[in-house]
Amino acid sequence: MEYQFIDQALHVKFNQTRHRERMRKSKEEDSTEGVWVNGRNFIDWSWKYSDQKIIFSDWADNPGTSGKCLSMSTKFGFSWVPEDCDKTKNMKFICEQDLCKQPMECFQGSCYTLHCSLHIAKITDTYGYDDEPTPITCPQGSLARIESKEENDFIMKFLNKSEDFVQTVWTAGYDEDGSYDQAGEWKWQGTDQAITGFTNWAPKDDSYDYYGYFNDDDYRRHDEGCIALSRADNWAWTDIECEDYYPVLCEEPDPSTSG
């Protein structure tokens, strides 16, 4: 991702320490006391424009300030500081550009887009780690549900046009009742519709999985929690843990066919 100081606030999420390192380097070129990002606190801290709850955080220790808007302060090594929103209006802004977004393409009544830097959290708390698991929401529409071979083939061609760094892509598939060593029932987020028809699971490469169970067509583990599409497997379905950051495939009704 490329960042620059400009005069608008866009959708910014900081989920890795490299973002803060970039901000520290910028201090040599800019004398501002901090930069304004789009976190806000009305009831709980969330990201403005998406209303997604803030998961990763990097708050400064005892900053001596309070407020409803989020800034990154030079006084605290660009750690996070709650500021009065009137004060942040006089700060510079840090903005984020979605480099993996590609033009929308439509097929059989649905249109598809690809977005970077969106987090999908566990949709149901099967591991017991999160008190309030937060499902992802797309900027428009919802995570894609793949319900036929024809739709799957179209999505494969669509994803083949994406940048090379896009290797794994989230879909709406999730394992409602699975645990760390046992698969549950696969469903589509948003509809709770069970996945009973078309599937396109990637074949297991190893004879035995991590737990020592034999992998064959009659015994598929599929117990990690969420369905992603993998470039390494020609965009076949793979189950991986839900707590990682990957681009997301979003689906919305085709405006040319909707009433």
SEROMI-197434 format. One line per 4 residues: for each residue y, x, z of N, C-alpha, C. Coordinates in steps of 0.1 Angstrom, whole numbers, plus 5000, padded with zeros to 4 digits. Atoms other than C-alpha are relative to their C-alpha. Layout:
// SEROMI-197434
Y:X:Z:Y:X:Z:Y:X:Z | ...
END
This chain:
// SEROMI-197434
4988:5008:5000:5000:5000:5000:5012:5009:5000 | 4988:4992:5000:5035:5012:4993:5011:4992:5008 | 4990:5006:4991:5063:5005:5018:5014:5006:4997 | 4986:4995:5001:5101:5007:5016:5009:4991:5008
4990:5008:4992:5131:4996:5036:5008:4992:4990 | 4992:5009:5008:5147:4966:5018:5006:4989:5008 | 4993:5009:4992:5168:4937:5028:4994:4986:5001 | 5007:5012:4998:5142:4910:5030:4987:5003:5009
5012:4999:4993:5113:4904:5054:4989:4993:4993 | 5012:5006:5006:5079:4898:5038:4989:5000:5010 | 5011:5002:4991:5045:4893:5052:4994:5014:5003 | 5004:4987:4996:5037:4925:5071:4989:4999:5011
5010:4999:4989:5006:4932:5091:4996:5015:5002 | 5003:4986:4997:4999:4965:5109:4986:5000:5007 | 5013:5001:4994:4962:4969:5115:4993:5014:5001 | 5005:4987:5000:4957:5007:5112:5011:5010:5005
4990:4991:4995:4975:5037:5128:5008:5007:4989 | 4992:4993:5011:4985:5051:5094:5013:4993:4998 | 4988:5007:5002:5012:5024:5092:5011:5006:5010 | 4990:4995:4990:5029:5038:5124:5003:5015:4996
4997:4986:5004:5025:5074:5111:5010:5000:4989 | 4990:5001:5011:5044:5064:5080:5014:4997:5005 | 4987:5003:4994:5072:5050:5101:5006:5012:5007 | 4995:4988:4993:5074:5081:5122:5006:5010:4990
4994:4991:5010:5079:5102:5090:5013:4995:4995 | 4988:5005:5006:5106:5079:5078:5012:5002:5009 | 4989:4997:4990:5126:5087:5110:5009:5012:4995 | 4993:4988:5005:5136:5120:5094:5011:4997:4990
4991:5004:5011:5154:5101:5066:5009:4989:5004 | 4992:5012:4997:5168:5072:5085:5003:5000:5015 | 4996:4999:4986:5187:5070:5118:4999:4987:5008 | 5001:5013:4993:5180:5034:5127:4992:5001:5013
5008:5000:4987:5167:5026:5162:4987:4993:4999 | 5013:5007:5002:5139:5006:5148:5000:4991:4987 | 5001:5008:5012:5127:4983:5120:4994:4986:5005 | 5004:5014:4997:5121:4945:5120:4988:4997:4992
5011:5005:5008:5087:4932:5110:4999:4985:5004 | 4999:5015:4999:5077:4895:5109:4992:4994:5010 | 5006:5006:4989:5059:4890:5141:5010:4992:5008 | 4991:5009:4992:5073:4862:5163:4992:4994:5011
5007:5006:4989:5065:4846:5196:5007:4987:5004 | 4995:5013:4996:5070:4809:5199:4991:4995:5012 | 5009:5003:4989:5039:4801:5220:4991:5013:5002 | 5007:4987:5000:5017:4831:5212:5005:5008:4988
4996:4992:5011:5025:4861:5190:4992:4998:4988 | 5007:5003:5013:5017:4854:5154:5009:5006:4989 | 4993:4995:5012:5027:4866:5119:5007:4988:4993 | 4992:5010:5007:5055:4845:5104:4995:4998:4986
5003:5004:5014:5049:4827:5071:4985:4997:4999 | 5014:5004:5000:5011:4827:5077:4995:4993:5012 | 5004:5006:4987:5010:4816:5113:4987:5005:5005 | 5012:4994:4995:4980:4839:5118:5002:5007:5014
4999:4994:4987:4975:4850:5154:4999:5015:4999 | 5000:4986:5001:4982:4887:5159:4988:5005:5007 | 5012:4995:4994:4949:4905:5165:5002:5015:5004 | 4996:4986:4997:4957:4942:5163:5014:5001:5006
4987:4998:4994:4986:4953:5185:5002:5014:5004 | 4997:4986:4996:5004:4985:5195:5013:4999:5008 | 4988:5002:4992:5029:4974:5222:5004:5013:5007 | 4995:4989:4992:5051:5000:5239:4998:4997:5014
5001:5001:4986:5047:5006:5276:5013:4998:5006 | 4988:5002:4993:5075:4991:5296:5013:5003:4992 | 4989:4998:5009:5101:4989:5268:5014:4996:5007 | 4988:5005:4994:5126:4971:5291:5008:4990:4992
4994:5011:5008:5133:4944:5265:4991:4988:5000 | 5008:5012:5002:5122:4909:5259:5007:4992:4989 | 4995:5008:5011:5126:4885:5230:4988:4994:4993 | 5010:5007:5007:5108:4864:5205:4997:5006:4986
5002:4994:5013:5109:4888:5175:4995:5014:5002 | 5007:4987:4998:5089:4920:5169:5007:5011:4992 | 4995:4988:5007:5103:4954:5160:4992:5012:5004 | 5006:4987:4998:5090:4989:5158:5011:5010:5004
4988:4993:4994:5112:5011:5180:4998:5016:4998 | 5001:4985:5000:5120:5048:5173:5000:5006:5014 | 5000:4995:4987:5125:5052:5210:4986:5001:5006 | 5014:5000:4995:5088:5046:5216:4990:5004:4989
5009:4995:5010:5074:5064:5186:4995:4989:4990 | 5003:5011:5008:5075:5032:5165:4989:4991:5005 | 5008:5010:4994:5054:5013:5189:5007:4987:5000 | 4995:5013:5001:5059:4976:5191:5009:4996:5012
4991:5004:4989:5088:4961:5211:5005:4986:4998 | 4994:5013:5002:5098:4925:5217:5015:5000:5001 | 4985:4999:5001:5135:4921:5207:5005:4986:4999 | 4992:5012:5002:5161:4894:5208:5001:4998:4985
5000:5002:5015:5160:4878:5173:5014:5002:4994 | 4986:4998:5005:5198:4880:5170:5002:5015:4997 | 4999:4986:5002:5195:4918:5174:4992:5005:4988 | 5008:4995:5011:5167:4922:5148:5007:4997:4987
4994:5004:5013:5189:4905:5122:5009:5012:4995 | 4992:4989:5004:5210:4937:5122:4992:5013:4997 | 5008:4989:5003:5180:4960:5117:4996:5000:4986 | 5007:4999:5013:5164:4972:5085:4987:4993:5001
5013:5007:5000:5132:4955:5074:4990:5009:4993 | 5011:4993:5007:5098:4969:5065:4992:4989:4993 | 5006:5010:5009:5081:4951:5036:4987:5005:4995 | 5013:4997:5005:5046:4950:5022:4998:4994:4987
5004:5005:5013:5035:4946:4986:4985:4999:4998 | 5014:5002:5002:5001:4932:4978:4996:5006:4987 | 5003:4993:5012:4988:4957:4953:4987:4996:4993 | 5013:5004:5006:4954:4941:4947:5001:4986:4994
4999:5014:5006:4968:4906:4938:5000:5001:4985 | 5000:5000:5014:4960:4899:4902:5003:4986:4995 | 4997:5013:5005:4970:4870:4879:4989:4990:5003 | 5009:5011:4998:4954:4837:4887:4992:4996:4987
5009:5004:5011:4925:4826:4865:4993:4987:5004 | 5005:5013:4997:4911:4791:4863:4987:4997:4993 | 5013:5003:5006:4876:4777:4856:4995:4987:5006 | 5006:5012:4997:4862:4742:4857:5007:4993:5012
4993:5007:4990:4889:4727:4879:5005:5007:5012 | 4996:4991:4989:4895:4756:4902:5007:5012:4995 | 4993:4987:5004:4919:4786:4901:4998:5010:5011 | 5004:4990:4991:4912:4819:4917:5010:5011:5000
4991:4988:4999:4934:4847:4931:4993:5009:5010 | 5005:4990:4991:4927:4879:4950:5011:5006:5008 | 4989:4995:4991:4947:4891:4980:4995:5011:5009 | 5003:4989:4991:4947:4923:5000:5005:4997:5014
4995:4998:4987:4952:4930:5037:5000:4987:5008 | 5001:5012:4991:4941:4896:5051:4987:5002:5008 | 5011:4997:4990:4918:4896:5081:4991:4987:5001 | 5008:5011:4997:4888:4873:5084:4993:5003:5013
5006:4998:4987:4877:4869:5120:4987:4991:5000 | 5012:5008:4999:4844:4854:5132:5003:4986:5001 | 4997:5014:5001:4844:4818:5124:4994:4992:5011 | 5006:5006:4987:4820:4808:5152:4997:5012:5008
5001:4989:4990:4817:4829:5183:4985:5003:5003 | 5015:4998:4998:4780:4839:5178:4998:5013:5008 | 5002:4988:4992:4785:4873:5194:5005:4999:5014 | 4994:5001:4987:4805:4861:5223:5011:5010:5003
4989:4990:4999:4832:4887:5217:5014:4994:5001 | 4987:5006:5001:4861:4864:5210:5001:4987:5007 | 4998:5013:4994:4874:4836:5232:5005:4989:4990 | 4994:5009:5010:4893:4821:5203:4999:5006:4986
5002:4995:5013:4879:4832:5170:5010:4993:4990 | 4990:5005:5009:4905:4828:5142:4996:5001:4986 | 5004:4999:5014:4894:4820:5107:5012:5003:4991 | 4990:4996:5009:4914:4833:5078:5005:4988:4992
4994:5010:5010:4937:4811:5057:5006:5007:4988 | 4994:4994:5012:4946:4820:5021:5015:4995:4999 | 4986:5004:5003:4983:4819:5011:5001:4987:4994 | 5001:5013:5006:4974:4790:4989:4985:4997:4999
5014:5004:5001:4941:4771:4988:4992:5005:5012 | 5009:4996:4990:4911:4784:5007:4991:5011:4995 | 5010:4991:5005:4884:4810:5006:4991:4994:4990 | 5008:5005:5011:4863:4807:4975:4986:4996:5005
5014:5005:4999:4830:4787:4976:4993:5001:4987 | 5007:4998:5013:4805:4797:4949:4988:4991:5000 | 5010:5011:4999:4783:4767:4941:4992:4999:4988 | 5009:5001:5012:4768:4774:4907:5000:5014:4993
5002:4988:5007:4756:4802:4885:5012:5002:4990 | 4989:4999:5009:4784:4795:4860:5013:5004:5007 | 4988:4995:4992:4811:4798:4887:4998:5014:5004 | 5002:4986:4995:4795:4830:4900:5002:5009:4988
4998:4991:5011:4794:4845:4865:5015:5002:4997 | 4986:5000:5003:4831:4836:4860:5007:5009:5011 | 4994:4992:4989:4840:4852:4894:4997:5015:4998 | 5004:4986:5003:4821:4884:4885:5009:5006:4990
4991:4995:5011:4842:4888:4853:5014:5001:5006 | 4987:5000:4994:4873:4880:4873:5002:5012:5009 | 4999:4988:4991:4866:4907:4899:4998:5013:4993 | 5001:4987:5008:4857:4933:4873:5013:5004:4995
4986:4996:5005:4894:4932:4863:5008:5006:5012 | 4992:4995:4989:4905:4942:4898:5000:5015:5001 | 4998:4985:4998:4916:4977:4909:4987:5006:5005 | 5012:4994:4995:4889:5002:4916:4998:5001:5015
5002:4999:4985:4897:5004:4953:4995:4987:5006 | 5006:5013:4995:4886:4967:4956:4985:5001:4998 | 5014:4998:5001:4850:4973:4965:4992:4988:5007 | 5007:5011:4992:4842:4944:4989:5010:4988:5001
4991:5011:5000:4857:4909:4988:4994:4988:5008 | 5005:5011:4992:4854:4880:5013:5000:4987:4992 | 5001:5014:5005:4843:4845:5004:5000:4991:5012 | 4999:5010:4989:4841:4813:5025:4986:4999:5007
5013:5002:4994:4804:4818:5034:5000:5006:5014 | 5001:4995:4987:4796:4822:5071:4987:4995:5006 | 5013:5003:4993:4765:4821:5094:5004:4993:5013 | 4995:5008:4988:4772:4793:5119:4993:5003:5013
5008:4998:4988:4744:4800:5144:4993:5013:5002 | 5007:4988:5000:4733:4835:5137:5004:5009:5012 | 4997:4990:4990:4731:4863:5163:4998:5014:4994 | 5000:4986:5005:4730:4901:5160:4986:5003:4993
5013:4996:5006:4693:4901:5151:4992:4987:4995 | 5007:5012:5005:4686:4865:5138:5010:4992:4992 | 4991:5008:5009:4700:4846:5109:5000:4985:5005 | 4999:5014:4997:4713:4811:5115:5001:4992:4987
4999:5009:5012:4724:4784:5089:5013:5004:4993 | 4988:4996:5008:4748:4796:5062:5007:4987:4995 | 4992:5011:5004:4777:4773:5055:5013:5005:4993 | 4987:4997:5007:4810:4772:5035:5011:4996:5010
4989:5003:4991:4841:4775:5057:5009:4989:4993 | 4991:5010:5005:4864:4745:5054:4994:4987:4997 | 5007:5012:5003:4838:4720:5045:4988:4998:5009 | 5012:4999:4991:4809:4730:5069:4988:4995:4991
5011:5004:5009:4787:4723:5038:4990:5011:5000 | 5010:4990:5000:4754:4741:5041:4997:5005:4986 | 5002:4993:5012:4746:4766:5014:4985:4997:4997 | 5014:5003:5002:4714:4750:5000:4996:5001:4985
5003:4999:5014:4717:4753:4962:5000:5014:4995 | 5000:4987:5006:4727:4783:4942:5004:5011:5010 | 4997:4988:4992:4727:4817:4959:4999:5012:4991 | 5001:4987:5008:4731:4853:4946:5000:5012:5009
5001:4989:4991:4720:4876:4974:4996:5013:4993 | 5004:4986:5004:4719:4913:4967:4986:5003:5005 | 5013:4995:4995:4684:4928:4969:5002:5010:5011 | 5000:4990:4990:4676:4949:4999:4995:5013:4994
5004:4987:5006:4674:4986:4989:4989:5007:5008 | 5010:4993:4992:4654:4998:5018:4988:4992:5004 | 5012:5007:4997:4619:4989:5027:5001:4994:5014 | 4998:5005:4986:4629:4984:5064:5015:5000:5003
4986:5001:4996:4662:4973:5078:5002:5008:5013 | 4996:4993:4988:4681:4987:5108:4991:4998:5012 | 5009:5004:4988:4658:4969:5133:4986:5002:4998 | 5014:4997:5003:4626:4980:5116:4992:4989:4994
5008:5011:5006:4617:4947:5100:4999:5002:4985 | 5002:4998:5014:4602:4947:5066:5008:4991:4992 | 4991:5008:5009:4625:4935:5038:4992:4996:4987 | 5005:5004:5013:4610:4915:5010:5006:4986:4996
4994:5012:5004:4617:4883:4991:4997:4988:5010 | 5004:5011:4991:4599:4862:5018:5007:5002:5014 | 4994:4998:4987:4618:4878:5047:5013:5007:4998 | 4987:4995:5002:4655:4882:5042:5008:4999:5014
4994:5000:4987:4675:4892:5073:5013:4992:5000 | 4987:5007:5001:4710:4880:5064:5005:4995:5013 | 4997:5004:4986:4721:4880:5100:5014:5006:5004 | 4988:4993:4996:4755:4898:5099:5012:4990:5003
4989:5009:4996:4778:4867:5100:5008:4994:4989 | 4991:5005:5010:4799:4864:5068:4996:5006:4986 | 5004:4997:5014:4793:4865:5030:5012:5007:4993 | 4990:4993:5009:4812:4891:5009:4993:5003:4987
5005:4995:5013:4808:4902:4973:5003:5015:4999 | 4999:4986:5000:4801:4938:4967:5000:5006:4986 | 5000:4994:5013:4811:4958:4936:4988:5008:4998 | 5011:4991:5001:4783:4982:4943:4987:4993:4996
5012:5009:5004:4758:4953:4938:5004:4991:4989 | 4995:5009:5011:4776:4939:4907:5005:4987:5005 | 4994:5012:4994:4794:4914:4929:4990:4990:5005 | 5010:5009:4993:4762:4900:4944:5004:4997:5014
4996:5003:4986:4764:4884:4978:4993:5010:5010 | 5005:4991:4989:4760:4906:5009:5005:4995:5013 | 4995:5004:4987:4762:4897:5045:5004:5012:5009 | 4994:4989:4992:4784:4919:5067:5007:4994:5012
4993:5005:4988:4801:4917:5100:5014:4995:4996 | 4987:5008:5003:4832:4894:5100:5012:5007:5004 | 4988:4995:4993:4856:4917:5119:5007:5011:4992 | 4994:4990:5008:4865:4940:5090:5011:4994:4991
4989:5003:5009:4895:4940:5067:4996:5003:4985 | 5003:4999:5014:4888:4934:5030:5009:4991:4992 | 4994:5010:5008:4905:4917:5001:4993:4986:5001 | 5006:5014:4999:4899:4879:5000:5001:4993:4987
5000:5008:5012:4890:4857:4971:5004:4986:5004 | 4995:5013:4996:4910:4825:4973:4998:4990:4988 | 5002:5011:5010:4904:4792:4954:5009:4988:5003 | 4991:5011:4999:4927:4763:4948:4998:4991:4988
5002:5009:5011:4926:4732:4926:5009:5004:4988 | 4993:4997:5012:4937:4737:4890:5011:4990:4998 | 4989:5010:5001:4972:4721:4888:5000:4993:4987 | 4999:5007:5013:4967:4713:4851:4990:4988:4999
5010:5010:5000:4937:4691:4860:5001:4990:5011 | 4999:5008:4988:4946:4677:4894:5010:4989:4998 | 4991:5012:5002:4963:4643:4896:5013:5002:5009
END
